[in-house]
Amino acid sequence: MESASSLTLRPARPADAAALTAVLYDTLESTWLPQLTPAAARAVRDEDRPGAYVAARGLEFRVAERAGEVVGFVDWEGDFINALHVLGVHARTGVGGRLMDHAEAQIARAGFTAVRLETDTFNTASQAFYAARGYLEADRYPDKEWNSGLTTILLVKPLGLAP
């Protein structure tokens, strides 16, 4: 697998919609669906929530591209990271780290002193990833998005001054 240095980060384009939706479905299948009730999983697919998310926010995403293929993206608003997704075959190759470095730098440049994001208690891989980046747990609460009895963890990372 190629290294993080072979990545290009760029703003999302309208032509990326199908690839971005595919990234979301990839992570949905591998990470989320095994945790959801059958009814919740069916609703996600029936409502095409990944496609709806890309339609609503996709042009705000920062995309990671490798050899012309969209392999991941990050989405943030203000000091809150809405989403970080990487195709499973590109996991642990530096894609997520590069996207987070970019998002954190932009959030710091915007004048925020901390960055916030959420993950769920079952997602131990993401918790380890964020902990290694300096994120600390700030709160826990019921996850209402998935209607599956999951628990969300709010993570916060203090930011230094922008370079």
CYANA upper distance limits for C-alpha pairs under 8 A (distance plus 0.5 A):
  1 MET  CA     90 HIS  CA      8.02
  1 MET  CA     93 THR  CA      7.66
  2 GLU  CA      6 SER  CA      6.95
  2 GLU  CA     93 THR  CA      7.54
  3 SER  CA      7 LEU  CA      8.07
  3 SER  CA     93 THR  CA      6.31
  3 SER  CA     94 GLY  CA      7.14
  4 ALA  CA     93 THR  CA      6.57
  4 ALA  CA     94 GLY  CA      5.13
  4 ALA  CA     95 VAL  CA      6.37
  4 ALA  CA     98 ARG  CA      7.54
  6 SER  CA     66 ARG  CA      6.81
  6 SER  CA     67 ALA  CA      8.34
  7 LEU  CA     64 ALA  CA      6.74
  7 LEU  CA     65 GLU  CA      6.10
  7 LEU  CA     66 ARG  CA      5.48
  7 LEU  CA     67 ALA  CA      8.37
  7 LEU  CA     95 VAL  CA      7.93
  8 THR  CA     64 ALA  CA      6.17
  8 THR  CA     65 GLU  CA      5.58
  8 THR  CA     66 ARG  CA      6.90
  9 LEU  CA     62 ARG  CA      7.10
  9 LEU  CA     63 VAL  CA      6.03
  9 LEU  CA     64 ALA  CA      5.17
  9 LEU  CA     65 GLU  CA      6.82
  9 LEU  CA     99 LEU  CA      8.08
 10 ARG  CA     62 ARG  CA      6.12
 10 ARG  CA     63 VAL  CA      5.84
 10 ARG  CA     64 ALA  CA      7.21
 10 ARG  CA     65 GLU  CA      8.32
 11 PRO  CA     59 LEU  CA      7.79
 11 PRO  CA     60 GLU  CA      7.76
 11 PRO  CA     61 PHE  CA      6.71
 11 PRO  CA     62 ARG  CA      5.14
 11 PRO  CA     63 VAL  CA      6.35
 12 ALA  CA     16 ASP  CA      6.88
 12 ALA  CA     58 GLY  CA      7.20
 12 ALA  CA     59 LEU  CA      5.73
 12 ALA  CA     60 GLU  CA      7.28
 12 ALA  CA     61 PHE  CA      5.95
 12 ALA  CA     62 ARG  CA      6.22
 12 ALA  CA     63 VAL  CA      6.08
 13 ARG  CA     17 ALA  CA      8.06
 13 ARG  CA     59 LEU  CA      6.60
 14 PRO  CA     58 GLY  CA      8.39
 14 PRO  CA     59 LEU  CA      7.28
 16 ASP  CA     20 LEU  CA      6.48
 16 ASP  CA     70 VAL  CA      8.12
 17 ALA  CA     21 THR  CA      6.61
 17 ALA  CA     54 VAL  CA      6.91
 17 ALA  CA     55 ALA  CA      7.94
 17 ALA  CA     58 GLY  CA      7.42
 18 ALA  CA     22 ALA  CA      6.65
 19 ALA  CA     23 VAL  CA      6.80
 19 ALA  CA     70 VAL  CA      6.73
 20 LEU  CA     24 LEU  CA      6.92
 20 LEU  CA     54 VAL  CA      7.33
 20 LEU  CA     58 GLY  CA      8.12
 20 LEU  CA     70 VAL  CA      7.66
 20 LEU  CA     72 GLY  CA      8.06
 20 LEU  CA     73 PHE  CA      8.16
 21 THR  CA     25 TYR  CA      6.73
 21 THR  CA     50 PRO  CA      6.13
 21 THR  CA     51 GLY  CA      5.93
 21 THR  CA     54 VAL  CA      6.86
 22 ALA  CA     26 ASP  CA      6.54
 23 VAL  CA     27 THR  CA      6.92
 23 VAL  CA     71 VAL  CA      7.58
 23 VAL  CA     72 GLY  CA      7.07
 23 VAL  CA     85 HIS  CA      7.30
 23 VAL  CA     86 VAL  CA      7.07
 23 VAL  CA     87 LEU  CA      5.95
 24 LEU  CA     28 LEU  CA      6.42
 24 LEU  CA     50 PRO  CA      6.26
 24 LEU  CA     85 HIS  CA      7.25
 25 TYR  CA     29 GLU  CA      6.50
 25 TYR  CA     50 PRO  CA      7.08
 26 ASP  CA     30 SER  CA      6.84
 26 ASP  CA     87 LEU  CA      6.76
 26 ASP  CA     88 GLY  CA      7.39
 27 THR  CA     31 THR  CA      6.04
 27 THR  CA     32 TRP  CA      7.58
 27 THR  CA     85 HIS  CA      7.35
 27 THR  CA     86 VAL  CA      7.82
 27 THR  CA     87 LEU  CA      7.25
 27 THR  CA     88 GLY  CA      7.42
 28 LEU  CA     32 TRP  CA      5.37
 28 LEU  CA     33 LEU  CA      6.37
 29 GLU  CA     33 LEU  CA      5.87
 29 GLU  CA     34 PRO  CA      7.97
 30 SER  CA     34 PRO  CA      7.86
 30 SER  CA     88 GLY  CA      8.34
 31 THR  CA     35 GLN  CA      8.06
 31 THR  CA    123 ASN  CA      8.07
 32 TRP  CA     36 LEU  CA      7.01
 33 LEU  CA     41 ALA  CA      6.47
 35 GLN  CA    122 PHE  CA      8.38
 35 GLN  CA    148 SER  CA      8.21
 36 LEU  CA     40 ALA  CA      6.38
 36 LEU  CA     41 ALA  CA      6.27
 36 LEU  CA    146 TRP  CA      7.51
 36 LEU  CA    147 ASN  CA      8.39
 36 LEU  CA    148 SER  CA      5.93
 37 THR  CA     41 ALA  CA      6.68
 37 THR  CA    147 ASN  CA      8.43
 37 THR  CA    148 SER  CA      6.06
 38 PRO  CA     42 ARG  CA      6.58
 39 ALA  CA     43 ALA  CA      6.72
 40 ALA  CA     44 VAL  CA      6.79
 40 ALA  CA    146 TRP  CA      6.75
 40 ALA  CA    147 ASN  CA      6.71
 40 ALA  CA    148 SER  CA      7.13
 41 ALA  CA     45 ARG  CA      6.97
 42 ARG  CA     46 ASP  CA      6.41
 43 ALA  CA     47 GLU  CA      6.29
 44 VAL  CA     48 ASP  CA      6.35
 44 VAL  CA     49 ARG  CA      5.96
 44 VAL  CA     50 PRO  CA      8.43
 45 ARG  CA     49 ARG  CA      7.28
 47 GLU  CA     52 ALA  CA      8.43
 48 ASP  CA     52 ALA  CA      6.67
 49 ARG  CA     53 TYR  CA      6.50
 50 PRO  CA     54 VAL  CA      6.81
 51 GLY  CA     55 ALA  CA      6.59
 52 ALA  CA     56 ALA  CA      6.61
 53 TYR  CA     57 ARG  CA      6.44
 53 TYR  CA     58 GLY  CA      7.48
 54 VAL  CA     58 GLY  CA      4.68
 54 VAL  CA     59 LEU  CA      8.27
 57 ARG  CA     61 PHE  CA      7.54
 60 GLU  CA     75 ASP  CA      7.01
 60 GLU  CA     76 TRP  CA      8.38
 61 PHE  CA     73 PHE  CA      6.69
 61 PHE  CA     74 VAL  CA      6.17
 61 PHE  CA     75 ASP  CA      5.25
 61 PHE  CA     76 TRP  CA      8.13
 62 ARG  CA     73 PHE  CA      5.98
 62 ARG  CA     74 VAL  CA      5.93
 62 ARG  CA     75 ASP  CA      7.02
 62 ARG  CA     99 LEU  CA      8.03
 63 VAL  CA     70 VAL  CA      7.20
 63 VAL  CA     71 VAL  CA      8.21
 63 VAL  CA     72 GLY  CA      6.45
 63 VAL  CA     73 PHE  CA      4.86
 63 VAL  CA     74 VAL  CA      7.23
 63 VAL  CA     99 LEU  CA      8.41
 64 ALA  CA     70 VAL  CA      6.40
 64 ALA  CA     71 VAL  CA      6.22
 64 ALA  CA     72 GLY  CA      5.60
 64 ALA  CA     73 PHE  CA      6.21
 64 ALA  CA     95 VAL  CA      7.39
 64 ALA  CA     99 LEU  CA      7.57
 65 GLU  CA     69 GLU  CA      5.74
 65 GLU  CA     70 VAL  CA      4.97
 65 GLU  CA     71 VAL  CA      6.09
 65 GLU  CA     72 GLY  CA      7.71
 66 ARG  CA     70 VAL  CA      7.11
 66 ARG  CA     71 VAL  CA      7.11
 71 VAL  CA     86 VAL  CA      6.32
 71 VAL  CA     87 LEU  CA      5.89
 71 VAL  CA     90 HIS  CA      7.20
 71 VAL  CA     95 VAL  CA      8.26
 72 GLY  CA     84 LEU  CA      8.02
 72 GLY  CA     85 HIS  CA      5.85
 72 GLY  CA     86 VAL  CA      4.55
 72 GLY  CA     87 LEU  CA      6.49
 72 GLY  CA     95 VAL  CA      7.44
 72 GLY  CA     96 GLY  CA      8.00
 73 PHE  CA     83 ALA  CA      8.34
 73 PHE  CA     84 LEU  CA      6.38
 73 PHE  CA     85 HIS  CA      6.09
 73 PHE  CA     86 VAL  CA      7.14
 73 PHE  CA     99 LEU  CA      7.31
 74 VAL  CA     81 ILE  CA      8.03
 74 VAL  CA     82 ASN  CA      8.23
 74 VAL  CA     83 ALA  CA      6.07
 74 VAL  CA     84 LEU  CA      4.95
 74 VAL  CA     85 HIS  CA      7.11
 74 VAL  CA     99 LEU  CA      6.56
 74 VAL  CA    100 MET  CA      7.76
 74 VAL  CA    103 ALA  CA      7.73
 75 ASP  CA     81 ILE  CA      6.46
 75 ASP  CA     82 ASN  CA      5.94
 75 ASP  CA     83 ALA  CA      5.68
 75 ASP  CA     84 LEU  CA      7.12
 75 ASP  CA    103 ALA  CA      8.46
 76 TRP  CA     80 PHE  CA      6.07
 76 TRP  CA     81 ILE  CA      4.62
 76 TRP  CA     82 ASN  CA      5.62
 76 TRP  CA     83 ALA  CA      7.49
 76 TRP  CA    103 ALA  CA      7.71
 77 GLU  CA     81 ILE  CA      6.99
 77 GLU  CA     82 ASN  CA      7.65
 78 GLY  CA    107 ILE  CA      7.23
 78 GLY  CA    110 ALA  CA      8.31
 78 GLY  CA    112 PHE  CA      8.37
 79 ASP  CA    107 ILE  CA      6.33
 79 ASP  CA    112 PHE  CA      6.77
 79 ASP  CA    114 ALA  CA      7.28
 79 ASP  CA    115 VAL  CA      5.42
 79 ASP  CA    116 ARG  CA      6.60
 80 PHE  CA    115 VAL  CA      6.42
 80 PHE  CA    116 ARG  CA      5.27
 80 PHE  CA    117 LEU  CA      6.11
 81 ILE  CA    103 ALA  CA      8.35
 81 ILE  CA    115 VAL  CA      7.85
 81 ILE  CA    116 ARG  CA      6.74
 81 ILE  CA    117 LEU  CA      5.56
 81 ILE  CA    118 GLU  CA      8.41
 82 ASN  CA    117 LEU  CA      7.14
 82 ASN  CA    118 GLU  CA      8.31
 84 LEU  CA     96 GLY  CA      7.57
 84 LEU  CA     99 LEU  CA      8.26
 84 LEU  CA    100 MET  CA      8.34
 85 HIS  CA     96 GLY  CA      7.90
 86 VAL  CA     90 HIS  CA      7.06
 86 VAL  CA     91 ALA  CA      6.65
 86 VAL  CA     95 VAL  CA      7.41
 86 VAL  CA     96 GLY  CA      7.03
 87 LEU  CA     91 ALA  CA      6.90
 90 HIS  CA     95 VAL  CA      7.64
 91 ALA  CA     95 VAL  CA      7.55
 91 ALA  CA     96 GLY  CA      8.09
 92 ARG  CA     96 GLY  CA      8.22
 94 GLY  CA     98 ARG  CA      6.62
 95 VAL  CA     99 LEU  CA      6.73
 96 GLY  CA    100 MET  CA      6.53
 97 GLY  CA    101 ASP  CA      6.49
 98 ARG  CA    102 HIS  CA      6.77
 99 LEU  CA    103 ALA  CA      6.73
100 MET  CA    104 GLU  CA      6.39
101 ASP  CA    105 ALA  CA      6.59
102 HIS  CA    106 GLN  CA      6.72
103 ALA  CA    107 ILE  CA      6.60
104 GLU  CA    108 ALA  CA      6.61
104 GLU  CA    115 VAL  CA      7.45
104 GLU  CA    159 LEU  CA      8.17
105 ALA  CA    109 ARG  CA      6.61
105 ALA  CA    162 ALA  CA      6.87
105 ALA  CA    163 PRO  CA      8.44
106 GLN  CA    110 ALA  CA      6.70
107 ILE  CA    111 GLY  CA      7.32
107 ILE  CA    112 PHE  CA      6.44
107 ILE  CA    115 VAL  CA      7.59
108 ALA  CA    112 PHE  CA      5.65
108 ALA  CA    113 THR  CA      6.92
108 ALA  CA    114 ALA  CA      8.07
108 ALA  CA    159 LEU  CA      6.88
108 ALA  CA    160 GLY  CA      7.75
108 ALA  CA    161 LEU  CA      7.06
108 ALA  CA    162 ALA  CA      5.81
109 ARG  CA    161 LEU  CA      8.30
109 ARG  CA    162 ALA  CA      5.73
112 PHE  CA    159 LEU  CA      8.03
113 THR  CA    158 PRO  CA      6.44
113 THR  CA    159 LEU  CA      5.55
113 THR  CA    160 GLY  CA      7.40
113 THR  CA    161 LEU  CA      8.36
114 ALA  CA    156 VAL  CA      7.17
114 ALA  CA    157 LYS  CA      5.90
114 ALA  CA    158 PRO  CA      4.65
114 ALA  CA    159 LEU  CA      5.38
115 VAL  CA    156 VAL  CA      6.19
115 VAL  CA    157 LYS  CA      5.81
115 VAL  CA    158 PRO  CA      7.01
115 VAL  CA    159 LEU  CA      7.46
116 ARG  CA    154 LEU  CA      7.57
116 ARG  CA    155 LEU  CA      6.19
116 ARG  CA    156 VAL  CA      5.03
116 ARG  CA    157 LYS  CA      7.07
117 LEU  CA    154 LEU  CA      6.44
117 LEU  CA    155 LEU  CA      5.92
117 LEU  CA    156 VAL  CA      7.17
118 GLU  CA    152 THR  CA      6.96
118 GLU  CA    153 ILE  CA      6.01
118 GLU  CA    154 LEU  CA      5.12
118 GLU  CA    155 LEU  CA      6.40
119 THR  CA    123 ASN  CA      7.33
119 THR  CA    126 SER  CA      7.57
119 THR  CA    127 GLN  CA      7.67
119 THR  CA    152 THR  CA      6.22
119 THR  CA    153 ILE  CA      5.86
119 THR  CA    154 LEU  CA      7.29
119 THR  CA    155 LEU  CA      8.21
120 ASP  CA    143 ASP  CA      8.29
120 ASP  CA    150 LEU  CA      7.46
120 ASP  CA    151 THR  CA      6.15
120 ASP  CA    152 THR  CA      4.82
120 ASP  CA    153 ILE  CA      6.01
121 THR  CA    150 LEU  CA      7.97
121 THR  CA    151 THR  CA      6.28
121 THR  CA    152 THR  CA      6.67
121 THR  CA    153 ILE  CA      6.90
122 PHE  CA    150 LEU  CA      8.49
123 ASN  CA    127 GLN  CA      6.93
124 THR  CA    128 ALA  CA      6.64
125 ALA  CA    129 PHE  CA      6.75
126 SER  CA    130 TYR  CA      6.61
127 GLN  CA    131 ALA  CA      6.47
128 ALA  CA    132 ALA  CA      6.63
129 PHE  CA    133 ARG  CA      7.11
130 TYR  CA    134 GLY  CA      7.00
130 TYR  CA    135 TYR  CA      5.88
131 ALA  CA    135 TYR  CA      5.41
131 ALA  CA    136 LEU  CA      7.04
134 GLY  CA    157 LYS  CA      6.42
135 TYR  CA    155 LEU  CA      6.21
135 TYR  CA    156 VAL  CA      5.70
135 TYR  CA    157 LYS  CA      4.96
135 TYR  CA    158 PRO  CA      8.37
136 LEU  CA    155 LEU  CA      5.77
136 LEU  CA    156 VAL  CA      5.86
136 LEU  CA    157 LYS  CA      6.78
137 GLU  CA    153 ILE  CA      7.19
137 GLU  CA    154 LEU  CA      6.42
137 GLU  CA    155 LEU  CA      5.04
137 GLU  CA    156 VAL  CA      6.94
138 ALA  CA    153 ILE  CA      8.04
138 ALA  CA    154 LEU  CA      6.00
138 ALA  CA    155 LEU  CA      6.05
138 ALA  CA    156 VAL  CA      6.83
139 ASP  CA    153 ILE  CA      6.37
139 ASP  CA    154 LEU  CA      5.58
139 ASP  CA    155 LEU  CA      7.84
140 ARG  CA    151 THR  CA      7.19
140 ARG  CA    152 THR  CA      6.06
140 ARG  CA    153 ILE  CA      5.08
140 ARG  CA    154 LEU  CA      6.65
141 TYR  CA    151 THR  CA      6.19
141 TYR  CA    152 THR  CA      5.88
141 TYR  CA    153 ILE  CA      7.27
142 PRO  CA    149 GLY  CA      7.45
142 PRO  CA    150 LEU  CA      6.68
142 PRO  CA    151 THR  CA      5.10
142 PRO  CA    152 THR  CA      6.38
143 ASP  CA    147 ASN  CA      7.73
143 ASP  CA    148 SER  CA      8.40
143 ASP  CA    149 GLY  CA      7.32
143 ASP  CA    150 LEU  CA      5.75
143 ASP  CA    151 THR  CA      5.52
143 ASP  CA    152 THR  CA      5.63
144 LYS  CA    148 SER  CA      8.42
144 LYS  CA    149 GLY  CA      8.32
144 LYS  CA    150 LEU  CA      8.36
146 TRP  CA    150 LEU  CA      8.00
